Amino acid sequence: MARKEAGIGKSMLKTTGIEGLDDVLGGGLVPARCFLLEGNPGTGKTTIAMQFLLAGRAAGEKGLYITLSETEDELRASAGSHGWSLDGIEIFELLPPENLLDEDQQQSLLYSSDLELGETTKRIFEEFERARPDRIVLDSLSEIRLLSQSSLRYRRQILALKHYFAKQGASVLLLDDLTSESNDKTVHSVAHGVIRLEELSPDYGAERRRMRVIKYRGQAFRGGYHDFNIVTGGVQVFPRLVSAEHRGGFKRGEVLSTENAQLNALMGGGVERGSSVLVLGPAGAGKSFIALNFIIAAAGRGEKSALFVFDEEVGLLTERMKALGIDLQELTDQGLIILSQVDAAELTPGEFSQRVRQCIEKGVKTIVIDSLNGYQASMPEEHALILHMHELLQYCNRQGATTLLTVAQHGLMGDMKSPVDLTYLADTVILLRYFEATGRVRRAISLVKKRTSAHEDTIREYQIDRRGLTLGDPLVNFQGVLRGVPTIVCEGPELLKPASNKGRAEQGKST
């Protein structure tokens, strides 16, 4: 995050009308300065500009929207699509003077850029003198750049506008749609701050939008890319999560146990509050059910939990867990669980981090992400995923929230591969495996890592049915269980007996 000594107090900054953007900017925009908002067509510049003027209207300030590219009707229609009214905001539709449209003079004046540029500037100043606004939007610079015809004249024109408005104490937002063929940075050096909007088109799913503050003189701001969406009601910005900025006070060392005594014994009593638990295993091994044991325990303590479901339809999960004795709907109705269906194709990582943060701010103490495979689908870049998860887990830890993550490994038996390796980030790692023995496919569980305390190092068989999670004795008579094809090395405890037909059917549902 970029940090500089702030030159003005936050209370004096002008809000953009977008909470997340104000956060990125360190509070808002410095008054009586000129800012550049640039991005290709369709990235949301006009929407942000209207929110900037609407925020000024709400603060009792006069606003002026000078448009050189859109008509007033188009602007009002765009505002109406968000449920806004632009009443009280002056809209100046800057069109060529009537004499420039005269058929006899059109051809001769078409190439008279000096006259057109001077006339355009004059009319802008005249409209300002008439309206005397506190906030101005100039949309867009492309037309002025075309009229200027050279970088020198363009720079002089922008400087003239900047100094004129600065003397009047007006805050200016310049929009640039980057339609120039050259990579012209003229306005970057002139503007007090520069915000760039970008639109990305993934191979599948909706477009993704992100923004970055390229420059902000003398003011602290949050560097890097920040995801944002355009929805009905305006632009939503999701500031990049920086865990170091969020330090909560809570009692460390508190051990949280589940209602399953056998699982608690395997984990050495439970997991520490504020820690992270990674449940690894092949598809159908029962990762979700084991993670839900921690949610049930939290509900028993009267604590709120949040379950983010990427891979499964929430209704199906609810019915499946109900058959195993866990009524998620009832816990949701009681306000003990926030159950959220997540569409990885429509969600940006920044928005997901924001959702988790909002849950924790509402008092949620247990977070379950089921699964990281779905989360990875929303961000194919593996290294970026690890960095996002690092910040998210650190944030949850510092807020005293226990985080459980499930990962479906590739394969069913033998060597397993994970789509992403987060074992070094997690405080506790629970490993699930299928193995074959006595003519049946069985399941084994082991705890392979725990940072905070000692734990059981055995490998146990387990079953899932309506009775819940049942663990067998340590598999001391087998070798190679975690590879999926064990061999008998000695006599030992008996394996778990097959479930009844009813229990077997319920066990099948759990997978």
C-alpha positions, 0 to 999 in steps of 0.5 A: 500500500502506498503511504505518504504523509497526508497533507489534509485532514480526512474531514476536509476531503470531498467524498466521491459518493462511493464508500470503497473508493473513498477508502482507497483514496484515504478518505476522498478527494482534496478540495479545489484540485483537478483529478483524472478518471481514465479508462476505456469506454464501458469501464464506469467513468460516467457512473462514478462521475454522477455519483461524485456530483450526487454526493456533492448535492447531498452535501449542499454543493452545486454540481455541473456536468459538462458533456462533450460526448453524450447528450443530456437525455442520455445522461438522465437516462443513465442516471434513471437506470440506477434510480437516481434523479439529476435534479439540482445538478446543472448539465451543460451539453457542449455542442458546436455553435449554431453557426458552425452547423451552417451548411455554407460554413461547415466545410471551411470551419471543419479544419479551423481547429483554433477557432473551435478550440477557442470557442469550446474553452470560452463556452466552458468558462461562460457556463462556469461563470453562470452556474458557479459550481463547487464540483465539475465533471468534464466528459470527456477530454478526447474531444479537446485532445482532437481539437488541440491537434498537438501535445503542446496545445493540448497540455496548454489547454488542460493547464488553462482549465486547471488554473482557472478552476483552481482559482475559483476553488472548484473540484474538477473530475476530468474523464478520459476514454483513452481513445487516443492512439498514442499513450499520451501522459500529458494530463497525468503530470497536470492532474493532482490525482489519477485513477485508472479503470480497467475491464478484463474479459475472462475466457468464461463468465462475466467481465471483471473490473478493477481500478488503481490509483496511479497518482495522488499528490501529498495524500495517503492512498491504498496502492495496487488493484482493487476489484469493483462492480457496476450494479443497479445503484452505482459502482461498488469498490472492494478495497484490497484487503490488507490484514496488517490494518486490522488488529482485533483484541481477543483472548488467545489460547482458547480451545474450541472443541466440537460435539464429537469426542472422537474428533476432538481426541484426534485434534488434541482437544480441538482447535485454537480460536482464531486459527485456520483449518484445512480439510483435504481429501478426494471428492465425496470423502465428507469434507463438508460434513467434517467442517460443519461439525465446527459450525454446529459446535459454534451454534451450541456456544451461541456464536454466529457462523458463515458458510460460503458454498462454491461447489454445491447448490445450497438447497441440495446441501441443506437436504443432504445435511438434514439426512445426517442430522444437521438442520442448516435451515433451522440454524439459518432461521435462528440467525446462527448461520449465514448461508451464502451461495457463491457463483465463482464465475460471477464473483471477483476475489476482492468482492469475496474478501469484502463479504467475509469481512462484512460477516466478521464485522457482524459478529461471525466467529466461524467461517467455512469456505467450501471449497477452495476449488471453487474459489480458485475458479474465480481467480485462475492465477494460482500465485495471486490466489495464495496471496489473497488467501494469506491476507484473508486468513491473517485478517480472520486470525487477527479478528478472532475468527476460526476459518475452515477451508476444504480442498478437493484433491484430484484422484480417488485413490493412490497419489493425490494432487491438490489444485493449490497448496495451502498447507503451509498457511493453515494452522491445522491440516486434516487429511481424508483418504479412501482405501481398500480393505477386505473387499470394501472401499473405506475411508481414513482420517488423520491429522497431519499438522497442528501448530498450536498443540500436540495432537494424535498422530494415528490413522483411523477409519471413519464412517458418516451416517445419521449418527454423525462421524464415527471413528474407529481404532487406529489402523495399526495393522495396516501399512500404506493406508494413505496411498489407498492400497494398504497391506496387512502387517500384523493382527490388530483391531477390527475394522468398522462394521458395515452400516445397515442398509438405511445407514449405508444409504445415508452414508452415500448421501453424505458423499 
